[in-house]
Amino acid sequence: MERTIKYVGLDVHKDTIQVAIAEEGRRSPVMSYGNIHNTPLSIDKLIRKLKSTGHELSVVYEAGPTGYGIYRQLKSKNVDCAVVAPSLIPQKSGDRVKTDRRDAINLARLHRSGDLTEIHVPNEEDEAIRDLTRAREDARICSKKAKQRLNSFLLRNNKIYSGKTKWNKTHLAWLSETSMPHPAQQVALQEYIDTLRESLQRIDRLTNQIVSVVEHWRLQPVVKAIQSLRGVSMIVAVTTLAELGDIKRFENPKQLMAYLGLVPSEHSSGLKTKKGGLTKTGNGHVRRVLTEAAWAYRFNPKKSLHILRRQQGIPKPVCDIAWKAQLRLCNKYKALSNRKVTQVAVTAVARELIGFIWAICKEMESVQENRLAA
């Protein structure tokens, strides 16, 4: 006898979880189960009780700050579970009442009808490396703010650096020798300098840790292969792969471009077609590093000594893709920059750059399969 399915919607919070249950069949009402504590013990008790009725369970909850602990716990119990994107949950235009109970009921109902968009849940190793890259990004943001505050303080007090380049050894030495007329201001200056140095040291520590951890990562060969592309440093490669996870889940580059929000928005009706700015949906971390990498293509195509060193030991088909990317993207930047804003040209290059990254990942997959077959 085939077992029926119970669709369980969870509205997850730090301390509590609101539960709703929907039976199979669109006419079956969705019932509120109530609140439970957000602890592994309470979740196990709920699953055992729902399974005791002889039903299969299919659980869903929104992605959020509580992470993927519930997903991994349910998967370990062989319970079907999905994590969905909150921004893609259908909403009624006239519904202005929002409660935890209604949210859980809505999740269970939409999960039963198949109207929810499931997100990719990374494995624990990928998530750990992703957290490390995000910690480095946070440190970089802190250093940027520290530089802005220090610059503002010096400008207010008419302390102007005469050199051409800031934040190098010469500039930091000038900061150390700068004196203020009032003792309180000298203390403030020293605190600003110390904050900046601490943030820069934190970036260096996290960068070294990323390099060390990636050496033992399952995606290390792919990280090295992606760096054969111009502008794609170790940090760009690791951030991209850690955030995207299994890139094989994208059937073609266009899906990946749309996922990262690098495609233009569109509002068309009838014979009228109107395209706007980027959708900027999906993962903003990858979109940022790709845009930074795209600036390298404003120069003429060239295999520099630095790129040749990074391509040592890389399969020839991957190097061919990297050179093809240089030829195409450098020409694209030159063509677009002549008639569009520079930032628009850079964004267009970033969009196609992720397509070449996808191609290299596919090529590396083929190389690894051939090695296993041999």
Protein Blocks (a to p, Z undefined) as FASTA:
>chain_A
ZZddddddddddfkbccdddddehjklccddfbjcdddfklmmmmmmmmmmnopacdddd
dddfkojmlmmmmmmnopacddddfklgccdfklcbdcfklmmmmmmmmmmnopaccddd
ddfklmmmmmmmmmmmmmmmmmmmmmmmmmmmmmmnopacfbfbehilklmmmmmmpccf
bfklmmmmmmmmmmmmmmmmmmmmmmmmmmmmmmmgfklmmmmmmmmpghiafklmmmmm
mmnopaklpmbfklmmmmnopaccdddehjbccddddfkgajfklmmmmmmmmmmmmpcc
dddfklmmmmgoiafklmmmmmmmmmmmmmmmmmmmmmpcfklmmmmmmmmmmmmmmmmm
mmmmmmmmmmmmZZ
